Amino acid sequence: MKYFLQTKLILSFFLVVLLVGIAAIMISVIIVRSWTDRQARETIQSDLAAAFNIYNNKLEEIQTVLEFTALRPRTIRDALIERDKDTLLLKLEEVRLLSGLDILAITDEKGDVFVRSHNPSEFGDRVRDDALVARVFETGKPVNGNSIVSRQELNKEELGLADRASVMMEKISEGEENNLAGLFIRAAAPVISEEGNIIGVLYGGILL
């Protein structure tokens, strides 16, 4: 009888220890998992915040470059008024190379492309319906943002630029080939005459 009681006590004690051990392990797993999840969330949030800041800073940088360029009255404004393509091409190419922009172009007062710095042979097409260009004509103020540019438009800006694009856009219509496009961060700024009228829009961007 005594042996039975001792065995029962030992088993009971062992069972309690086992249950406590299991509970401790489960609690530890929950704590570790919670801590890991929290750390992962904090890391992701930190990375997203950093990426967002870099993105915004780059947008502001592009917009600042375009604003400064558009405000150069003795070069950009005067050359646009005088329809001096050679001067515009020279100045825009200087800006594009210094700023690292993949595209840089200027329109006339109607919203038709007047000079493309990287592909001057392509001009005259209307870009006034472009979201950024349209907003500049509507508000008279610089704007920035991101947009997807089709392969056709990419080839107008620079031959071979479409081949550098990294985003594949599938067309809705069946039987058509995929339309390779590029994701850009872009900005646009108005070119203002002495009378305060918009005589053109300068736009540019970087391919992501």
C-alpha positions in Angstrom: 0.0 0.0 0.0 2.8 2.3 1.0 4.6 1.5 -2.3 1.5 2.2 -4.3 1.1 5.6 -2.6 4.7 6.5 -3.3 4.3 5.5 -6.9 1.1 7.6 -7.2 2.8 10.6 -5.6 5.8 10.3 -8.0 3.6 9.9 -11.0 1.5 12.9 -9.9 4.6 15.0 -9.3 6.0 13.9 -12.7 2.7 14.7 -14.4 2.6 18.2 -12.8 6.2 18.8 -13.9 5.4 17.6 -17.4 2.4 19.8 -17.6 4.3 22.8 -16.3 7.1 22.1 -18.7 4.7 21.9 -21.7 2.9 25.1 -20.6 6.3 26.8 -20.2 7.3 25.7 -23.7 4.0 26.8 -25.2 4.3 30.2 -23.5 7.9 30.6 -24.6 6.9 29.7 -28.2 4.1 32.3 -28.1 6.4 35.0 -26.6 9.1 34.3 -29.2 6.7 34.2 -32.1 5.1 37.4 -30.9 8.5 39.1 -30.5 9.5 37.8 -33.9 6.3 39.0 -35.6 6.7 42.4 -33.9 10.3 42.7 -35.0 9.4 41.7 -38.5 6.6 44.3 -38.6 8.9 47.0 -37.3 11.6 46.1 -39.8 9.0 46.1 -42.7 7.6 49.4 -41.5 11.1 50.9 -41.2 12.0 49.7 -44.7 8.8 51.0 -46.2 9.3 54.4 -44.5 12.9 54.6 -45.9 11.7 53.6 -49.4 8.9 56.1 -49.2 11.3 58.9 -48.2 13.7 58.0 -51.0 10.9 57.9 -53.5 9.6 61.3 -52.3 13.0 62.8 -52.3 13.7 61.6 -55.8 10.3 63.1 -57.0 11.1 66.4 -55.4 14.6 66.3 -56.9 13.3 65.8 -60.4 10.6 68.5 -59.9 13.3 71.0 -58.6 15.5 70.3 -61.7 12.6 70.9 -64.1 11.4 74.0 -62.2 14.9 75.5 -62.2 15.3 74.7 -65.9 11.9 76.1 -66.9 12.8 79.4 -65.1 15.9 80.1 -67.1 14.5 83.0 -69.2 17.6 83.6 -71.4 17.7 80.0 -72.6 14.6 77.8 -72.3 11.8 80.5 -72.4 13.4 82.7 -75.0 14.4 79.7 -77.2 10.9 78.3 -77.0 9.4 81.7 -78.0 11.8 82.0 -80.8 11.3 78.3 -81.9 15.0 77.8 -81.6 15.3 74.0 -81.5 19.0 73.9 -81.6 19.4 76.0 -78.4 16.6 74.0 -76.7 18.2 70.7 -77.6 21.6 71.8 -76.3 20.3 73.1 -73.0 17.9 70.2 -72.4 20.6 67.6 -73.1 23.0 69.4 -70.7 20.3 69.2 -68.0 19.4 65.6 -68.8 23.0 64.4 -68.5 23.7 66.3 -65.3 20.5 65.2 -63.6 20.5 61.6 -64.8 17.0 61.8 -66.3 16.0 59.1 -68.7 13.6 61.4 -70.5 13.4 65.1 -70.8 11.3 67.0 -73.3 9.4 70.3 -73.8 6.1 71.0 -75.4 4.7 74.1 -77.0 1.7 76.1 -75.8 -0.7 73.6 -77.4 0.8 70.6 -75.6 2.6 69.2 -78.7 6.1 68.0 -78.2 8.6 70.5 -79.5 11.9 69.0 -78.6 12.9 65.6 -77.1 16.4 65.8 -75.7 17.2 62.1 -76.3 15.3 61.7 -79.6 15.0 65.1 -81.4 13.7 63.5 -84.6 10.4 62.6 -82.8 8.3 65.7 -82.2 4.9 67.1 -83.0 2.9 64.5 -81.2 0.3 65.7 -78.6 1.0 64.9 -74.9 -1.5 67.4 -73.4 -3.7 64.4 -72.5 -0.8 63.1 -70.3 -1.9 63.3 -66.7 1.0 65.4 -65.5 1.2 67.6 -68.5 -2.6 68.2 -68.3 -2.4 69.2 -64.6 0.4 71.7 -65.4 -1.8 73.3 -68.1 -4.8 73.3 -65.7 -3.0 74.7 -62.6 0.0 76.5 -63.9 2.0 74.8 -61.2 4.7 72.0 -61.2 3.6 68.5 -60.4 5.1 65.1 -59.9 4.1 61.5 -59.7 4.5 58.1 -61.2 3.1 56.6 -64.3 3.3 53.6 -66.7 4.5 54.5 -70.1 3.8 52.2 -73.1 6.4 50.8 -75.4 5.3 53.0 -78.2 5.8 56.1 -76.1 9.1 54.9 -74.7 10.4 54.5 -78.2 9.5 58.1 -79.0 11.5 59.3 -76.0 14.5 57.2 -76.8 15.1 54.3 -79.1 16.0 51.3 -77.0 14.5 52.7 -73.8 11.7 50.1 -74.0 14.3 47.3 -73.9 15.4 48.6 -70.5 11.9 48.6 -69.1 11.2 46.0 -66.4 7.4 46.0 -66.2 5.3 43.7 -68.4 1.8 44.9 -69.1 -0.6 42.4 -70.6 -3.2 43.7 -73.1 -6.8 42.9 -72.4 -7.5 41.9 -76.0 -6.8 38.2 -76.7 -4.3 37.4 -79.5 -2.3 40.6 -79.1 1.3 40.5 -77.9 2.2 41.8 -74.5 2.9 45.5 -74.4 6.2 46.1 -72.7 6.0 49.2 -70.6 8.1 51.1 -68.1 7.3 52.5 -64.7 8.5 56.0 -64.3 8.8 58.6 -61.6 8.1 61.9 -63.4 7.6 65.6 -63.0 6.5 68.4 -65.1 6.8 72.2 -64.9 5.3 75.1 -66.8 7.4 77.5 -68.9 5.9 80.9 -68.3 6.1 84.0 -70.6 6.7 87.5 -69.3 3.0 88.1 -69.5 2.3 85.1 -67.2 1.0 82.7 -69.9 2.0 79.1 -70.2 4.0 78.8 -73.4 5.1 75.2 -72.9 5.6 72.4 -70.4 8.9 70.8 -69.5 8.6 67.2 -68.4 11.1 64.5 -67.5 11.5 61.3 -65.5 13.5 58.3 -64.5 12.7 54.7 -65.4 12.3 52.4 -62.4 
